[in-house]
Amino acid sequence: MSRERRKFSREFKIKVVQAYESGVSAVELSRQFEIHPNVIYGWSREYRKDPDHAFPSHMQDTAGSQDQRIAELERLVGRLSLENDFLKKALSHAKNILQTPKPGSTKP
């Protein structure tokens, strides 16, 4: 049975990495926080490469993508409104054509 993938905050990852780099073993930290030691090693490598940009917050990423999604949906609403107005006018025009009696028609 597989475990559901967990997500950790940037602050938590930094806390674990700093504890690891201060001398606490990865095995001890893995037992304490219930994460695999390889995860700690990976976090440590990422943090050493670029501490300021390590572990980007997913909230920042999703905020930008949410704004983009909102703009996309607003464009879609605008386009669908135009199509709806066009079809309403076309239907009204078609009804008028069908309802006007034609000369020589024998229908009552």
ZAMARKE-438520 format. One record per residue: residue in three letters; x, y, z of N, C-alpha, C, O in turn. Coordinates in steps of 0.05 Angstrom, whole numbers, padded with zeros to 5 digits, always signed. Layout:
REM residues N
ALAXYZXYZXYZXYZ;...
REM end
This chain:
REM residues 108
MET+00017-00024+00000+00000+00000+00000+00018+00025+00000+00035+00028+00017;SER+00014+00042-00019+00031+00066-00021+00020+00089-00004-00004+00091+00000;ARG+00038+00106+00004+00030+00129+00020+00024+00152+00001+00035+00154-00021;GLU+00007+00169+00010+00001+00193-00005+00025+00212-00003+00036+00216+00018;ARG+00031+00225-00025+00054+00243-00026+00048+00267-00008+00027+00280-00010;ARG+00067+00273+00009+00064+00296+00027+00078+00320+00017+00098+00318+00002;LYS+00068+00343+00023+00080+00369+00015+00090+00383+00041+00075+00384+00060;PHE+00114+00393+00039+00126+00407+00062+00130+00436+00055+00137+00443+00033;SER+00127+00453+00075+00131+00481+00071+00160+00487+00068+00177+00472+00076;ARG+00166+00510+00057+00194+00519+00053+00207+00522+00080+00230+00514+00083;GLU+00193+00532+00100+00204+00536+00126+00212+00510+00139+00233+00507+00152;PHE+00195+00490+00136+00200+00463+00147+00225+00451+00134+00243+00441+00148;LYS+00227+00453+00108+00251+00442+00094+00276+00456+00103+00297+00442+00108;ILE+00275+00482+00106+00299+00497+00115+00307+00489+00143+00330+00486+00150;LYS+00287+00485+00160+00292+00477+00188+00306+00450+00189+00325+00446+00204;VAL+00296+00431+00172+00308+00404+00172+00336+00405+00161+00354+00393+00171;VAL+00340+00420+00139+00367+00423+00127+00387+00436+00146+00410+00427+00149;GLN+00378+00456+00160+00396+00470+00179+00403+00451+00202+00426+00451+00212;ALA+00384+00435+00211+00390+00415+00232+00410+00395+00222+00429+00387+00236;TYR+00406+00386+00197+00424+00366+00185+00452+00378+00182+00472+00364+00189;GLU+00454+00402+00173+00481+00414+00169+00494+00423+00195+00518+00428+00195;SER+00478+00424+00217+00490+00431+00243+00502+00406+00256+00513+00408+00278;GLY+00498+00383+00244+00510+00359+00255+00491+00337+00263+00500+00315+00269;VAL+00465+00341+00262+00446+00320+00268+00445+00301+00244+00444+00310+00221;SER+00446+00275+00249+00447+00256+00227+00420+00256+00212+00399+00261+00223;ALA+00422+00249+00186+00398+00247+00169+00380+00225+00179+00356+00227+00177;VAL+00392+00204+00189+00376+00181+00199+00359+00190+00223+00336+00183+00225;GLU+00372+00205+00241+00358+00214+00265+00335+00233+00257+00313+00231+00268;LEU+00341+00251+00238+00320+00270+00229+00298+00255+00215+00275+00262+00218;SER+00305+00235+00200+00285+00220+00185+00266+00206+00204+00242+00204+00199;ARG+00277+00196+00226+00260+00183+00247+00242+00204+00261+00219+00199+00266;GLN+00254+00226+00267+00240+00247+00281+00217+00258+00265+00195+00262+00275;PHE+00222+00263+00239+00201+00276+00222+00187+00257+00203+00170+00265+00188;GLU+00194+00231+00205+00182+00210+00188+00185+00216+00158+00165+00215+00143;ILE+00209+00222+00150+00215+00226+00122+00240+00210+00115+00257+00205+00133;HIS+00243+00202+00091+00266+00185+00083+00291+00201+00083+00291+00225+00076;PRO+00314+00189+00092+00339+00204+00092+00347+00215+00065+00359+00236+00063;ASN+00340+00201+00043+00347+00211+00016+00333+00237+00010+00344+00254-00004;VAL+00310+00241+00022+00296+00267+00018+00312+00289+00032+00315+00311+00020;ILE+00322+00283+00055+00338+00303+00069+00364+00310+00053+00371+00333+00051;TYR+00377+00289+00042+00401+00294+00026+00394+00311+00002+00409+00329-00005;GLY+00372+00306-00011+00364+00322-00034+00358+00350-00027+00366+00369-00041;TRP+00344+00354-00005+00338+00381+00004+00364+00396+00011+00366+00420+00005;SER+00382+00382+00023+00408+00394+00030+00423+00403+00005+00434+00425+00005;ARG+00424+00386-00015+00438+00393-00040+00425+00418-00053+00439+00436-00061;GLU+00398+00417-00054+00384+00440-00066+00389+00466-00050+00393+00487-00062;TYR+00390+00464-00024+00394+00488-00008+00422+00498-00011+00427+00523-00011;ARG+00442+00480-00013+00470+00489-00016+00475+00502-00043+00491+00520-00045;LYS+00460+00494-00064+00464+00506-00090+00456+00535-00090+00471+00552-00100;ASP+00432+00542-00079+00422+00569-00079+00403+00573-00056+00379+00568-00059;PRO+00413+00581-00033+00395+00582-00009+00372+00602-00012+00350+00597-00001;ASP+00376+00623-00027+00355+00643-00030+00331+00634-00047+00308+00641-00043;HIS+00338+00617-00067+00317+00608-00085+00310+00578-00082+00295+00567-00098;ALA+00320+00566-00062+00313+00538-00057+00285+00536-00047+00275+00553-00032;PHE+00272+00515-00054+00245+00508-00046+00225+00531-00051+00215+00543-00032;PRO+00220+00537-00076+00201+00559-00082+00173+00552-00071+00165+00529-00072;SER+00161+00572-00061+00134+00568-00049+00114+00562-00071+00113+00576-00091;HIS+00098+00541-00067+00078+00534-00087+00055+00555-00087+00041+00558-00107;MET+00052+00569-00065+00031+00589-00064+00037+00612-00083+00018+00622-00095;GLN+00062+00619-00086+00069+00640-00105+00064+00631-00133+00054+00646-00150;ASP+00071+00606-00139+00067+00595-00166+00038+00593-00173+00030+00600-00195;THR+00022+00584-00154-00006+00581-00159-00020+00608-00161-00040+00610-00176;ALA-00010+00628-00147-00023+00654-00149-00020+00665-00178-00039+00676-00189;GLY+00003+00662-00189+00007+00671-00217-00009+00655-00236-00021+00666-00255;SER-00011+00629-00232-00026+00612-00251-00056+00617-00247-00072+00614-00265;GLN-00064+00624-00222-00092+00630-00217-00100+00656-00232-00122+00658-00243;ASP-00083+00676-00231-00088+00701-00246-00090+00695-00275-00108+00706-00289;GLN-00072+00679-00285-00073+00672-00313-00099+00656-00320-00111+00662-00341;ARG-00107+00638-00303-00131+00623-00308-00156+00641-00307-00174+00638-00323;ILE-00156+00660-00289-00179+00679-00287-00181+00695-00312-00203+00699-00323;ALA-00158+00705-00322-00158+00721-00347-00168+00704-00370-00183+00713-00387;GLU-00159+00679-00371-00168+00661-00393-00198+00656-00391-00212+00656-00412;LEU-00209+00652-00367-00237+00648-00364-00254+00673-00371-00275+00671-00382;GLU-00243+00696-00364-00257+00721-00371-00258+00725-00401-00278+00734-00412;ARG-00237+00718-00415-00237+00719-00445-00258+00700-00456-00273+00706-00474;LEU-00259+00676-00444-00279+00656-00453-00307+00666-00448-00324+00663-00465;VAL-00312+00678-00425-00339+00689-00419-00346+00710-00440-00369+00711-00449;GLY-00328+00728-00446-00333+00749-00466-00339+00737-00493-00358+00746-00506;ARG-00324+00717-00501-00329+00705-00527-00356+00691-00528-00370+00693-00547;LEU-00362+00676-00507-00388+00662-00506-00411+00682-00505-00432+00676-00515;SER-00407+00705-00492-00429+00725-00491-00434+00736-00519-00457+00739-00527;LEU-00412+00741-00534-00416+00750-00562-00430+00729-00579-00448+00736-00594;GLU-00422+00704-00576-00435+00683-00591-00464+00680-00583-00481+00676-00601;ASN-00470+00682-00558-00497+00680-00548-00515+00703-00560-00537+00698-00569;ASP-00504+00727-00559-00519+00750-00570-00524+00746-00600-00546+00751-00610;PHE-00504+00737-00615-00507+00732-00643-00528+00711-00649-00545+00715-00666;LEU-00527+00689-00633-00547+00668-00638-00575+00676-00630-00594+00668-00644;LYS-00578+00693-00610-00605+00703-00603-00616+00720-00625-00639+00717-00632;LYS-00599+00737-00637-00608+00754-00659-00615+00737-00684-00634+00742-00698;ALA-00598+00717-00689-00603+00699-00712-00629+00684-00708-00645+00681-00727;LEU-00635+00674-00684-00659+00660-00678-00683+00678-00681-00704+00670-00693;SER-00681+00702-00671-00703+00721-00674-00708+00727-00703-00731+00729-00712;HIS-00687+00731-00719-00690+00736-00747-00703+00712-00762-00720+00716-00779;ALA-00694+00688-00754-00705+00664-00767-00735+00661-00760-00751+00653-00777;LYS-00743+00667-00735-00771+00666-00727-00788+00685-00744-00809+00679-00753;ASN-00777+00710-00747-00792+00730-00763-00796+00720-00791-00817+00724-00803;ILE-00775+00708-00803-00778+00699-00831-00798+00676-00832-00814+00676-00851;LEU-00798+00658-00813-00816+00635-00814-00845+00643-00807-00864+00630-00817;GLN-00849+00665-00792-00876+00673-00784-00889+00691-00804-00914+00694-00804;THR-00875+00704-00821-00887+00722-00841-00901+00705-00862-00889+00687-00874;PRO-00927+00711-00868-00941+00695-00888-00930+00701-00916-00924+00724-00922;LYS-00927+00680-00931-00917+00683-00958-00941+00686-00977-00962+00673-00973;PRO-00938+00702-00997-00960+00706-01016-00966+00680-01031-00947+00666-01040;GLY-00992+00673-01033-01000+00649-01046-00999+00624-01029-01003+00602-01038;SER-00995+00629-01003-00994+00606-00985-01022+00598-00978-01039+00615-00973;THR-01028+00572-00976-01055+00562-00970-01057+00554-00941-01078+00543-00933;LYS-01036+00557-00926-01038+00550-00898-01055+00570-00882-01054+00594-00887;PRO-01071+00560-00863-01088+00578-00848-01073+00594-00828-01085+00611-00814;
REM end
